[in-house]
Amino acid sequence: MIGEPAPSERNVSASQRGRGRERREESRVEVDPETLDIVSTAAKQKQVEVLMKIYWGDPREKLCEAIDKIPLSCLIVGNRGLSKLKRVLLGSVSNYLVNNGSCPVTVVKTP
């Protein structure tokens, strides 16, 4: 799967559109067949539907947008285990999603 960047090009001039396409083509993501196989196998075993998408931009905003657009019944995210100081300075994506997401969010902490 190759994801398309989320921003719309409706309000962008023709010259800006051309630059955006070049940037998109340079930043294409290669599919890792092993990862897709692992996810597909686990989804079949657990009888769940897994949707994989790639969004470009601020992860907090893009994940909240995805929750509303797809729509998701729940979201499971990881936690990098930042220190309190780093969390305050950088912001925690998982914390933002728990407080602002429109669906239930489960945070999985790293061991």
C-alpha positions as CSV (number, residue, x, y, z in Angstrom):
1,M,0.0,0.0,0.0
2,I,1.2,3.5,-0.8
3,G,-0.5,6.3,1.1
4,E,-1.4,9.6,-0.4
5,P,-0.8,12.7,1.7
6,A,-4.0,14.0,3.2
7,P,-3.9,17.7,2.3
8,S,-6.2,18.7,-0.5
9,E,-4.9,20.5,-3.5
10,R,-8.2,22.5,-4.2
11,N,-6.9,25.8,-2.9
12,V,-3.3,25.5,-4.3
13,S,-2.0,27.3,-7.3
14,A,-0.8,25.3,-10.3
15,S,2.9,26.0,-9.6
16,Q,2.5,24.9,-6.0
17,R,0.6,21.8,-7.1
18,G,3.6,20.7,-9.3
19,R,6.0,21.1,-6.4
20,G,3.7,19.1,-4.2
21,R,3.6,16.2,-6.6
22,E,7.4,16.2,-6.8
23,R,7.6,16.1,-3.1
24,R,5.0,13.3,-2.9
25,E,6.8,11.1,-5.4
26,E,10.1,11.6,-3.5
27,S,8.5,10.6,-0.2
28,R,6.7,7.5,-1.4
29,V,6.8,4.7,1.1
30,E,7.9,1.2,0.1
31,V,5.7,-1.7,1.2
32,D,7.3,-4.2,3.5
33,P,5.8,-7.6,2.5
34,E,6.8,-9.2,5.8
35,T,5.0,-6.6,7.9
36,L,1.9,-6.8,5.7
37,D,1.9,-10.6,6.1
38,I,2.2,-10.4,9.9
39,V,-0.6,-7.9,10.2
40,S,-2.8,-9.9,7.7
41,T,-2.2,-13.2,9.5
42,A,-2.9,-11.7,13.0
43,A,-6.1,-10.0,11.7
44,K,-7.4,-13.3,10.3
45,Q,-6.7,-15.2,13.5
46,K,-8.4,-12.6,15.7
47,Q,-11.2,-12.0,13.1
48,V,-10.7,-8.2,13.1
49,E,-10.5,-5.7,10.3
50,V,-7.2,-3.9,10.1
51,L,-6.9,-0.7,8.0
52,M,-3.4,0.6,7.1
53,K,-3.1,4.2,5.9
54,I,-0.3,6.7,5.7
55,Y,-0.8,10.3,6.5
56,W,1.7,13.2,6.3
57,G,1.7,16.0,8.9
58,D,1.2,16.5,12.6
59,P,0.3,13.0,13.9
60,R,-2.1,14.3,16.6
61,E,-4.2,16.2,14.0
62,K,-4.0,13.5,11.3
63,L,-5.0,10.7,13.6
64,C,-8.0,12.7,14.9
65,E,-9.0,13.4,11.3
66,A,-8.6,9.7,10.5
67,I,-10.9,8.7,13.4
68,D,-13.6,10.9,12.0
69,K,-13.1,10.2,8.3
70,I,-12.8,6.4,8.3
71,P,-14.8,6.2,11.0
72,L,-13.1,4.1,13.6
73,S,-14.8,2.2,16.4
74,C,-11.6,2.2,18.4
75,L,-7.9,3.1,18.1
76,I,-4.9,1.4,19.6
77,V,-1.7,3.4,19.8
78,G,1.7,2.8,21.3
79,N,3.5,4.8,23.9
80,R,7.2,5.5,23.5
81,G,7.7,6.0,27.3
82,L,9.0,9.6,27.1
83,S,10.1,11.2,30.4
84,K,7.7,13.8,31.9
85,L,10.0,16.6,30.8
86,K,10.1,15.4,27.1
87,R,6.4,14.8,27.2
88,V,5.8,18.4,28.3
89,L,8.2,19.8,25.7
90,L,7.3,17.6,22.7
91,G,3.8,16.7,23.6
92,S,2.4,13.2,23.8
93,V,0.5,12.0,20.7
94,S,-1.2,9.2,22.7
95,N,-2.3,11.6,25.5
96,Y,-3.7,14.0,22.9
97,L,-5.7,11.2,21.3
98,V,-7.1,10.0,24.6
99,N,-8.3,13.6,25.4
100,N,-9.4,14.7,21.9
101,G,-10.3,11.5,19.9
102,S,-13.9,10.9,19.1
103,C,-13.6,7.1,19.7
104,P,-12.2,5.0,22.5
105,V,-8.4,5.0,22.5
106,T,-6.3,2.3,24.1
107,V,-2.6,3.1,24.8
108,V,-0.2,0.2,24.9
109,K,2.9,0.9,26.9
110,T,6.3,-0.5,25.9
111,P,7.7,-3.1,28.4
